Amino acid sequence: MSKIIFDSGISLDGYFAGDNRGPENPMGGVSGKLHQWMFQQKAFWKHIKMEGGQEDGPDGKLIDDVFAHTGAYIMGKRMFEEGEVAWAEDLYEADVYVLTHEKREPWVQQGSTTFYFINDGIESALDKARQSARGKDIRIQGGANTIQQFLNAGLVDEFLIHIAPVFLGTGIRLFEGIDPDKYDLEIMEVIPSDLTTHLRYKLTTK
């Protein structure tokens, strides 16, 4: 059965992205600070269909695993607009459901990636993603607001966060406005690394 997950990097003070996000300034310009651990790994560059990386280490296995276990993705319009101009063809190799008020025909790419544009809310996107995932995980890709909507609806089963040893001081917080009484949380795994700390949590609704 599909699990609903997210897998996100944050700063030590809890920020998911910087200020002034947009297609010309993806992630508010803080990717290098939050995601340096990924950029070191050959697995990351392989999955975005580019050459790069210096290591085939344990961090790379985490990257491989999340891609292998994911059968469908859900994201918000802002994240889609930031990535649309830069992402490689067939980056996700799965169906992607974009939450938006814009009515648009599906964007069918070469390969196995199709973007569907969902106008009637997170439950509709989730129902469609379950069919696409065929038992694999459904990853709530982002941005932070989209993840927050799924958390506050009691729909997330598990998440993995990667805490970079940096303070951003300003930006978009991943857990802003979360209902503190929605879940019981269980630490499933703590994985230290040179450039981040990986923490996996299981969530059970109360």
C-alpha positions in Angstrom: 0.0 0.0 0.0 1.2 3.5 -0.9 2.7 5.6 1.9 2.4 9.4 1.7 5.9 10.9 2.3 8.0 14.0 1.9 11.8 14.2 1.8 13.1 17.7 2.3 16.2 19.6 3.3 16.0 22.4 5.9 18.4 24.7 7.7 19.2 24.3 11.4 16.7 27.1 12.1 14.0 25.4 10.2 13.9 27.1 6.8 13.0 25.2 3.6 13.7 28.0 1.2 14.9 31.6 1.1 13.0 34.8 0.3 11.9 36.0 -3.1 11.5 32.6 -4.7 10.7 32.4 -8.4 11.8 30.9 -11.8 14.7 33.3 -11.8 15.6 32.6 -8.2 14.7 28.9 -7.4 14.5 28.1 -3.7 15.2 31.7 -2.9 18.9 31.1 -3.8 19.7 28.9 -0.9 20.0 25.5 -2.5 23.8 25.5 -2.2 23.5 25.9 1.5 20.7 23.4 2.2 21.6 20.7 -0.4 25.4 20.6 -0.5 25.2 17.1 0.8 23.2 16.1 -2.3 25.4 17.9 -4.7 28.4 15.9 -3.6 26.7 12.6 -4.6 26.8 11.1 -8.1 23.4 9.7 -7.4 21.8 13.1 -7.3 23.2 14.2 -10.6 22.3 10.8 -12.2 18.6 11.3 -11.2 18.5 14.9 -12.6 20.1 13.5 -15.8 23.3 15.5 -15.6 27.0 14.7 -15.0 28.4 15.7 -11.6 29.2 14.7 -8.0 32.3 13.4 -6.4 31.0 10.5 -4.2 29.1 7.3 -4.3 28.5 7.2 -0.6 25.7 6.3 1.9 24.1 9.7 1.2 23.8 8.6 -2.4 22.0 5.4 -1.4 19.3 7.5 0.4 18.8 9.5 -2.8 18.5 6.3 -4.9 16.1 4.8 -2.4 13.6 7.6 -2.4 13.5 7.6 -6.2 13.1 3.8 -6.3 10.3 3.8 -3.8 8.3 6.7 -5.3 5.5 6.0 -7.8 3.9 9.4 -8.1 4.6 13.0 -7.1 2.5 15.9 -5.9 3.7 19.5 -6.0 2.5 23.1 -5.8 2.3 25.6 -8.7 5.2 27.6 -7.4 7.6 24.7 -7.4 6.4 23.6 -10.8 7.0 27.1 -12.2 10.5 27.3 -10.7 11.5 23.9 -12.2 9.6 23.9 -15.6 12.2 26.2 -17.2 15.2 24.1 -16.1 14.2 20.4 -15.5 15.4 17.8 -17.9 12.9 15.9 -20.0 11.4 13.0 -18.1 13.1 14.0 -14.9 10.5 12.3 -12.6 9.9 9.2 -14.6 6.4 9.0 -13.0 3.2 11.0 -13.0 3.3 14.4 -11.3 0.2 16.1 -10.0 0.5 19.9 -9.8 -1.9 21.8 -7.5 -3.0 25.0 -9.3 -6.0 27.2 -10.2 -4.8 27.3 -13.8 -6.6 25.0 -16.2 -4.2 23.3 -18.5 -4.0 20.1 -20.5 -1.5 17.4 -19.3 2.1 17.9 -20.3 3.2 14.6 -21.6 6.9 14.3 -21.9 9.1 11.9 -23.7 9.5 8.8 -21.5 7.3 8.2 -18.5 6.7 11.6 -17.0 3.3 13.3 -17.4 2.4 16.5 -15.5 -1.3 16.7 -14.6 -2.8 20.0 -13.4 -5.2 19.6 -10.6 -7.8 22.4 -9.8 -9.9 20.7 -7.2 -7.7 20.3 -4.2 -5.3 18.0 -2.4 -7.7 15.1 -1.9 -8.3 14.9 -5.7 -4.6 15.0 -6.4 -4.0 12.3 -3.9 -6.7 10.0 -5.3 -5.2 10.3 -8.7 -1.6 9.8 -7.4 -2.7 6.6 -5.6 -3.8 5.2 -8.9 -0.6 6.2 -10.7 1.7 5.0 -7.8 0.4 1.3 -8.0 1.5 0.6 -4.4 4.7 2.7 -4.4 5.1 5.8 -2.2 3.5 9.1 -3.1 6.0 11.9 -2.5 4.8 15.4 -1.7 7.5 17.2 -3.5 6.9 20.7 -2.3 7.0 23.6 -1.8 6.6 24.1 1.9 3.0 25.3 1.6 1.9 22.1 -0.2 3.6 19.9 2.4 1.9 21.9 5.2 -1.5 21.4 3.6 -1.0 17.6 3.6 0.4 17.6 7.1 -2.5 19.7 8.5 -5.0 17.4 6.7 -3.6 14.4 8.5 -2.4 12.7 5.4 1.3 12.2 5.8 2.6 8.8 6.9 6.4 9.4 7.0 9.0 12.0 6.3 12.7 12.3 6.0 14.4 15.6 6.6 18.0 16.6 6.1 19.1 19.3 8.5 22.0 21.3 7.1 24.4 22.9 9.6 23.6 26.5 8.6 21.4 29.3 9.9 19.4 31.2 7.2 17.7 33.6 9.6 14.9 34.3 7.1 12.8 32.6 4.4 10.1 30.0 4.3 9.8 27.6 7.2 8.9 24.0 6.5 6.7 23.5 9.6 5.1 27.0 9.8 1.5 26.8 10.9 1.4 23.1 11.6 -1.3 21.8 13.9 0.8 20.5 16.9 -2.0 18.1 18.0 -2.5 16.3 14.7 0.0 13.5 15.0 2.0 11.3 17.3 5.6 11.3 15.9 8.1 8.5 16.2 11.8 8.8 15.4 12.5 5.9 13.1 16.1 6.6 12.1 18.9 9.1 12.7 21.7 9.0 10.1 24.7 11.3 10.7 26.6 12.6 7.7 29.4 15.1 7.1 27.2 17.8 5.6 23.7 17.1 7.0 21.8 15.0 9.6 19.1 12.7 8.2 16.1 12.2 10.4 13.2 9.9 9.5 9.9 10.2 11.3 6.7 8.1 11.3 3.5 9.9 11.8 0.3 8.5 13.3 -2.8 10.7 13.5 -4.4 11.0 16.9 
